[in-house]
Structures are given as C-alpha cells and as structure tokens.
C-alpha cells in the first residue's frame, strides 16, 4: 500500500467573508493520479495554491511530499512542480533560457541540468523550438513548456491545474496520455479540471469539489455508481411480441422494461453482463436484433446529483460570477 | 546557504538583464529617451550647448553707480562680460530702484556706493550693496551668490553687502557660488532621471511580473523573497550606473558641466538616490498596485518631489507645511547630497547626517515591503 503523498486536515481558506475552501480533508497516495473536479470558483485553484505554498491557509494543516506547507514551505517547493493559471514562464526568454534559470533556482548541478533540459526538450519535441521565445509559441506549446519547467527538477508531486483549458483536442489528449504515463512511472499528480470527461478517462480517483467543499471522493466508477446503481440497455429489435417482452422481464434484477417498436429499454441494478444476457434472451426468443447500446451513469450525472442538482449548480455559478 | 543566496541573486539579476536587453522599448526609454530628454531640455533652456548656463543671466537687475569712477565702470564691464548679468539696467537711482523692486520690473538692485574707488585706491576693503526682491527668495539667493563670485574675480577686496529691505534677508549661501554653469542642471537631471527610471523599473516590473504570473513561478521554486528583491536591485543598480554615465557624459560634453566632485562620488550618490527609489518601488508594488496604476503613482511621486524635495525650490527656502513635508522626504536629503557634492565638492563622508537619513529610509522601505510580502505571499504572487 503506497503512503500518502498529500494529506490535508481541515484545510480552509477564507477571503474576507467568502470561504473559498472549507475544511478540506484529503489523502492522495504516492503514484496516484488524483482529479479535483468542480465548476469554476469551486475552490480547486485555491486548494492547489495552498498546497503549493503560494497562499497561506486560514485554518487547517497540509502535508505535501512529507513536508508541512506552513513550517517547511521551502522543502515543499523543492518537491513539487506546478502548472497553473497565474503561474507562467518568462515570455521574453526562450524555453531553454527559462529552464536554465529555474535549474539554478532549484540548485541543479550544471551538467545534470543540461542533461535534464536536453531530455525534456527531446521528450516534448522542442528540438527546433528550443531557441524560440516563449511568446512566439502557440498556447499548446506554451503549456508544454510550462510542464517542462515543472518537471525539470523531477518533483515528487505535480500539480496540473486546468491544464487542458484552451488546448486543441489533440494536444489535450496527448497531455492526458502523457500524465497517465507519468503516474504509471510513480509520479503523484493532482489534476484539477471542470471538464467532466477528463477525470473519467485518466484519474485513479476523483474528488468532487463544490462551493469550497469536498463532496465525495472515489474512483470514477465508484462515483458514477454511488448516485445510481442502475444500468440501462437499449436494443433495437423490431416487431417484438408481448410474450417476448415478458420473457425479458423475467430476467433477474430487471427493474423496468419498456418497448416502443423497435426500441426495447431494459433497466436493472448495476450488472456488467446485462447487455449480453438481454441479447441472449432475445435471440433465444427468436427476435431480430439490429443494435445494442449500454447506458451507464456518467460522471457528469454523478456530479450533478452529488452537488444538489442542476439548479443548485446554476445558483452557485451565478454567485461565483457575481463575486468575480 | 549564503552561496545559494548569492547564486539566486545573480540568477534573478541575470534574468532581469536578459529580458531588459531583449526589450528595445525598455532600452530606448531607460537609457536613451529619459537621460537625453531631461539633459537636452534643461541644457537648451539654459542657453544651448555653446552658451554657459547661468540662471541669473537674463534676470533684470538695476545697476546704480553712485561712485562714477573708473573702478565702478570697470566693475560694470566685469559684470556684463561675466555672462552672469546680461540684463543690467542703468538709469535707476537708488530710491527709484527700491520703489520698483518687487513689481517684477527688476528683481534686484546693485548699488556701488560713493567712495568705492577711494577705498580700493587706499588698499581698503570696498563694498557694494545688493537689494533683492522679497517675493523671489530663490532668485535673490542666486543673484547674491553669483555676484559674490564675479566680484571676487574683479577684486578680492570688494565685499558684497546684502541689505535688509522689509522682511527680506539675503543670505549668502555658499553652494550658490557655483550655480553659474550646467552643474545645477546635472544635479536636477540626475535626480529626476534616476527617480523616473528606477521607480518604474521596480514597481512596474514587479506589477508586470505579478500580472504575467512569472512572480508566482519564481515563488513556487525554492528561491526566497530576498534573492528576488536583491536580484532586481542588483540589475537596476547596474542600469542606474549606466544612466549616470550617460547623463554625466551629455552634461559635460554638450553643456559644459564641471562637477566639483570625482566620478566615483558622483556614481555613488546617484546610486544612493536610485536605491532609495527602488525601495519605494518595492513598497508600492507590495500594495498590489497594477502596472498601469504604477504610471499614475509615478506621476504624483515626481510632482511631489518637484514641490517639496528641494529639486526646484531650495529646501532651505521652504516654509511651514512645505518645510515639514520636505523634512520627512528622504529624497530631499538625497538631492542635498547631490548638490553639495556636485556643486561644491564636499566629500561624501562630511555629509554623514544626510547619508544616515537616506540610508535609513532605504532600509526602512526594503524592510517594510519585505514584511508586507512575507506576511502575505499571495499579495506578491497574485
């Protein structure tokens, strides 16, 4: 069992009368890709900024890479890499110059730094672009440059805050794949996003954050099924008789069945082999099958359900926009 | 630990340098436009490159010769040929001159009393009397000082005797004796250029870094606040020194300035004023002033300094509230040091009290800004 790389205990940040992060209790294990999912203004970035020692918590404690964020801030910074909104590279310098500057600040010996810079340039395909000013790079390449800088000193924990926002789909997917690979190699990554699809694809566990609170933590599957234990199979099967429909109804755990020629909809408690069983039963009853679709609850549905429904989210987004 | 601190300071300074030399606009403003604009405009105002600058040259002054001797005529010729008194008006009597003094027609009256020649002929000290306009104390001082210098050249046994008139009291200020060159221009230009440039470089630079997110990037690295502040200070000190050489070069070679101090003292004093302004720049940036607002703050800072720091009106001539403000403005002491070194060549160490005040103010600015930043890193980062 891997040890916790990040632990927070009642971590709270209050700005004036507004509580941005409210009593956050979180454990992230070493080598885990942990997603913080929530709408804009939910407190994700504030959480990351506290864990990166950029802002001081109002209350509570946190440990990152084995160091207390208040008492051992310098050690925390030595062990983390950050790519976040509001944390940027020098645009008037080339990517190489930026990396050299930070290699000095991270105390990397010169030869090791040069080797690491070459390695990162190679890894991210910067070869021809290494002498270009950061300002001359596209937003996708700028993000890559920032990740290079964040990885330069081989940190134990990498914070990627809304890192795919503004990226084209190919770059976003490449970045997701790269991050997954990093975690498979032992890196701990905190991935914050408001895109519901991202954590579902890549994260080991996801924390749903809403209005400053951590609402629920679990694997994407656990979260989805925590709000709905039901799975649905839709079968396109024309001309089904009432007897054939009744035969399907008799399958175990079926909660609900409806037939509107040609669409048969079967809902039952979460059951991985449901589609196979329904198909077999229909074929056994001599039905013609054109198509079969399985519908699982999505992380988006889980998020809406966990955060109190769409109206509650709308209210929160409105108040968040007013605060800005 | 100390080695790491030094490495970080040089890394931050090197980074500042790389960015600066890559930014043509910054180079143009900091090292070309600001020094050139102020030096040339002040030089041109003083008569251009070929004429010696003298603030008293064009002031209307009555010359009343009650002695009507060869010596009094020679004195008039000496004054006229000095280049410091090009607007001497003859034809006034002592009483008629005093009647118009204060109306703006004349700003002073120089009276050569009867017996001027005889005293000189008998190897005795002779006197001339100077009346000055009560409403223009700065002008009175300058005329008095310049007159004393020119008269000493004419004959060392002639004494300028300032006269009381109403509430006026003309004090012969030693530093005024050297006003008759572009040296005073050099003092003003050095002060203004260093303040303009260094304040914007620090306060504007910090605000821009905060807005761009590069300051936050530095702050998530293991480097601390001290290397960031000192690294920026180091690079800006280099720039301030380059600016000093540019202003000095222009002043000496274009406008004939002859500073009475050595180059090292001039550079050090100029750097002291720049460091003080950098400290203030850090304080302003600690108050989270945006990059655009920095320009507005700078405008008011310069206005304030023009009014109260002795840059335009001598600190000693200010009264009441203005004097009180001037006394608490550390820049006023910086200009005082600049004046005393550049104009009369006072050794820097003899100005210990002024130096102590300005250095203490600089340290206070740095400590206060550091404390604000350290109390709330988010203030620095976002």
Interface residues (C-beta under 8 A of the other chain):
Chain A: X49 X52 X53 X54 X55 X56 X74 X77 X78 X80 X82 X84 X85 X86 X87 X88 X89 X90 X91 X92 X93 X97 X101 X102 X104 X105 X106 X107 X149
Chain B: X4 X7 X8 X11 X14 X15 X18 X19 X22 X23 X212 X213 X214 X216 X217 X218 X219 X220 X221 X222 X223 X224 X376 X377 X378 X381 X382
